[in-house]
Amino acid sequence: MTQSILRMPENARLTSQQFYDLCCANPDWKVERTVQGDLGIIAPTGGETGARNANLLIRLGIWNEQSQLGIVFDSSTGFHLPNGADRSPDVAWVKRERWEALTLAQREKFPPLAPDFVIELMSPTA
Protein backbone atom coordinates (compact mmCIF):
# COMPACT_ATOMS: atom_id res chain seq x y z
CA MET A 1 0.00 0.00 0.00
CA THR A 2 1.51 3.29 -1.09
CA GLN A 3 0.80 6.34 1.03
CA SER A 4 1.45 10.00 0.27
CA ILE A 5 1.68 12.38 3.22
CA LEU A 6 0.22 15.88 3.05
CA ARG A 7 1.99 17.89 5.77
CA MET A 8 -0.40 20.24 7.54
CA PRO A 9 0.93 23.47 9.06
CA GLU A 10 0.14 23.73 12.74
CA ASN A 11 -2.24 26.64 12.17
CA ALA A 12 -4.19 24.69 9.51
CA ARG A 13 -4.88 21.45 11.40
CA LEU A 14 -8.36 20.03 10.99
CA THR A 15 -10.75 19.38 13.85
CA SER A 16 -12.25 15.90 14.09
CA GLN A 17 -15.47 17.19 12.51
CA GLN A 18 -13.59 18.93 9.67
CA PHE A 19 -11.58 15.77 8.98
CA TYR A 20 -14.75 13.68 8.93
CA ASP A 21 -16.41 16.18 6.57
CA LEU A 22 -13.34 16.13 4.28
CA CYS A 23 -13.52 12.32 4.10
CA CYS A 24 -17.27 12.40 3.39
CA ALA A 25 -16.77 14.98 0.63
CA ASN A 26 -14.13 12.74 -1.02
CA PRO A 27 -15.55 9.20 -0.75
CA ASP A 28 -13.27 7.85 -3.49
CA TRP A 29 -10.17 8.69 -1.45
CA LYS A 30 -8.85 6.70 1.48
CA VAL A 31 -7.52 9.30 3.89
CA GLU A 32 -6.00 8.81 7.33
CA ARG A 33 -4.71 11.40 9.82
CA THR A 34 -1.55 11.09 11.90
CA VAL A 35 -1.32 12.11 15.52
CA GLN A 36 0.55 15.22 14.28
CA GLY A 37 -2.46 16.15 12.12
CA ASP A 38 -0.85 15.33 8.76
CA LEU A 39 -3.03 13.63 6.16
CA GLY A 40 -2.14 10.30 4.56
CA ILE A 41 -3.61 9.62 1.13
CA ILE A 42 -3.57 5.86 0.55
CA ALA A 43 -3.53 4.27 -2.89
CA PRO A 44 -5.86 1.34 -3.60
CA THR A 45 -4.46 -2.14 -3.07
CA GLY A 46 -3.68 -4.57 -5.86
CA GLY A 47 -5.69 -7.70 -6.56
CA GLU A 48 -3.53 -10.10 -4.53
CA THR A 49 -3.59 -7.88 -1.46
CA GLY A 50 -7.32 -7.22 -1.84
CA ALA A 51 -8.01 -10.96 -1.99
CA ARG A 52 -5.92 -11.58 1.16
CA ASN A 53 -7.76 -8.74 2.95
CA ALA A 54 -11.12 -10.23 1.97
CA ASN A 55 -10.10 -13.68 3.17
CA LEU A 56 -9.05 -12.31 6.57
CA LEU A 57 -12.29 -10.35 6.87
CA ILE A 58 -14.34 -13.46 6.05
CA ARG A 59 -12.45 -15.61 8.59
CA LEU A 60 -12.83 -13.05 11.37
CA GLY A 61 -16.48 -12.54 10.42
CA ILE A 62 -17.24 -16.28 10.61
CA TRP A 63 -15.51 -16.54 14.01
CA ASN A 64 -17.47 -13.53 15.25
CA GLU A 65 -20.78 -14.92 13.96
CA GLN A 66 -20.13 -18.06 15.99
CA SER A 67 -18.92 -16.29 19.14
CA GLN A 68 -21.15 -13.17 19.02
CA LEU A 69 -18.47 -11.38 21.08
CA GLY A 70 -18.08 -8.20 19.06
CA ILE A 71 -18.36 -6.27 15.84
CA VAL A 72 -16.15 -6.73 12.74
CA PHE A 73 -15.16 -3.78 10.51
CA ASP A 74 -13.67 -3.62 7.03
CA SER A 75 -10.96 -1.30 5.72
CA SER A 76 -13.48 1.43 4.89
CA THR A 77 -14.05 2.13 8.60
CA GLY A 78 -12.15 4.99 10.17
CA PHE A 79 -11.47 5.05 13.91
CA HIS A 80 -10.73 8.23 15.86
CA LEU A 81 -7.99 6.98 18.19
CA PRO A 82 -7.37 8.27 21.73
CA ASN A 83 -4.09 9.90 20.61
CA GLY A 84 -5.97 12.05 18.05
CA ALA A 85 -5.02 10.05 14.94
CA ASP A 86 -7.68 8.72 12.57
CA ARG A 87 -6.87 5.31 11.08
CA SER A 88 -8.64 2.66 9.02
CA PRO A 89 -7.03 -0.76 9.47
CA ASP A 90 -7.49 -3.53 6.90
CA VAL A 91 -9.66 -5.51 9.36
CA ALA A 92 -10.78 -4.48 12.84
CA TRP A 93 -12.77 -5.97 15.70
CA VAL A 94 -14.32 -4.29 18.75
CA LYS A 95 -15.78 -6.01 21.81
CA ARG A 96 -19.56 -5.78 21.79
CA GLU A 97 -19.73 -4.00 25.20
CA ARG A 98 -17.36 -1.26 24.03
CA TRP A 99 -19.31 -0.78 20.79
CA GLU A 100 -22.65 -0.65 22.57
CA ALA A 101 -21.27 1.92 25.06
CA LEU A 102 -20.94 4.41 22.18
CA THR A 103 -23.83 6.68 21.27
CA LEU A 104 -25.52 6.28 17.90
CA ALA A 105 -23.93 9.56 16.79
CA GLN A 106 -20.46 8.22 17.71
CA ARG A 107 -21.12 4.97 15.80
CA GLU A 108 -22.25 6.81 12.68
CA LYS A 109 -19.01 8.81 12.34
CA PHE A 110 -15.48 7.56 13.03
CA PRO A 111 -15.92 5.64 16.29
CA PRO A 112 -13.85 7.34 19.02
CA LEU A 113 -11.96 4.28 20.19
CA ALA A 114 -9.06 2.00 19.40
CA PRO A 115 -10.23 -1.41 18.16
CA ASP A 116 -9.49 -4.39 20.39
CA PHE A 117 -7.98 -6.29 17.46
CA VAL A 118 -6.65 -5.12 14.08
CA ILE A 119 -5.04 -6.75 11.07
CA GLU A 120 -2.80 -4.76 8.75
CA LEU A 121 -1.35 -6.55 5.76
CA MET A 122 2.08 -5.48 4.63
CA SER A 123 2.01 -4.33 1.05
CA PRO A 124 4.61 -5.70 -1.38
CA THR A 125 5.52 -2.06 -2.15
CA ALA A 126 5.96 -0.96 1.50
C-alpha positions in Angstrom: 0.0 0.0 0.0 1.5 3.3 -1.1 0.8 6.3 1.0 1.4 10.0 0.3 1.7 12.4 3.2 0.2 15.9 3.0 2.0 17.9 5.8 -0.4 20.2 7.5 0.9 23.5 9.1 0.1 23.7 12.7 -2.2 26.6 12.2 -4.2 24.7 9.5 -4.9 21.5 11.4 -8.4 20.0 11.0 -10.7 19.4 13.9 -12.3 15.9 14.1 -15.5 17.2 12.5 -13.6 18.9 9.7 -11.6 15.8 9.0 -14.8 13.7 8.9 -16.4 16.2 6.6 -13.3 16.1 4.3 -13.5 12.3 4.1 -17.3 12.4 3.4 -16.8 15.0 0.6 -14.1 12.7 -1.0 -15.6 9.2 -0.8 -13.3 7.9 -3.5 -10.2 8.7 -1.5 -8.8 6.7 1.5 -7.5 9.3 3.9 -6.0 8.8 7.3 -4.7 11.4 9.8 -1.6 11.1 11.9 -1.3 12.1 15.5 0.6 15.2 14.3 -2.5 16.2 12.1 -0.8 15.3 8.8 -3.0 13.6 6.2 -2.1 10.3 4.6 -3.6 9.6 1.1 -3.6 5.9 0.5 -3.5 4.3 -2.9 -5.9 1.3 -3.6 -4.5 -2.1 -3.1 -3.7 -4.6 -5.9 -5.7 -7.7 -6.6 -3.5 -10.1 -4.5 -3.6 -7.9 -1.5 -7.3 -7.2 -1.8 -8.0 -11.0 -2.0 -5.9 -11.6 1.2 -7.8 -8.7 2.9 -11.1 -10.2 2.0 -10.1 -13.7 3.2 -9.0 -12.3 6.6 -12.3 -10.3 6.9 -14.3 -13.5 6.0 -12.5 -15.6 8.6 -12.8 -13.0 11.4 -16.5 -12.5 10.4 -17.2 -16.3 10.6 -15.5 -16.5 14.0 -17.5 -13.5 15.3 -20.8 -14.9 14.0 -20.1 -18.1 16.0 -18.9 -16.3 19.1 -21.1 -13.2 19.0 -18.5 -11.4 21.1 -18.1 -8.2 19.1 -18.4 -6.3 15.8 -16.1 -6.7 12.7 -15.2 -3.8 10.5 -13.7 -3.6 7.0 -11.0 -1.3 5.7 -13.5 1.4 4.9 -14.1 2.1 8.6 -12.2 5.0 10.2 -11.5 5.0 13.9 -10.7 8.2 15.9 -8.0 7.0 18.2 -7.4 8.3 21.7 -4.1 9.9 20.6 -6.0 12.0 18.0 -5.0 10.0 14.9 -7.7 8.7 12.6 -6.9 5.3 11.1 -8.6 2.7 9.0 -7.0 -0.8 9.5 -7.5 -3.5 6.9 -9.7 -5.5 9.4 -10.8 -4.5 12.8 -12.8 -6.0 15.7 -14.3 -4.3 18.8 -15.8 -6.0 21.8 -19.6 -5.8 21.8 -19.7 -4.0 25.2 -17.4 -1.3 24.0 -19.3 -0.8 20.8 -22.7 -0.7 22.6 -21.3 1.9 25.1 -20.9 4.4 22.2 -23.8 6.7 21.3 -25.5 6.3 17.9 -23.9 9.6 16.8 -20.5 8.2 17.7 -21.1 5.0 15.8 -22.3 6.8 12.7 -19.0 8.8 12.3 -15.5 7.6 13.0 -15.9 5.6 16.3 -13.9 7.3 19.0 -12.0 4.3 20.2 -9.1 2.0 19.4 -10.2 -1.4 18.2 -9.5 -4.4 20.4 -8.0 -6.3 17.5 -6.7 -5.1 14.1 -5.0 -6.8 11.1 -2.8 -4.8 8.7 -1.4 -6.5 5.8 2.1 -5.5 4.6 2.0 -4.3 1.1 4.6 -5.7 -1.4 5.5 -2.1 -2.1 6.0 -1.0 1.5 
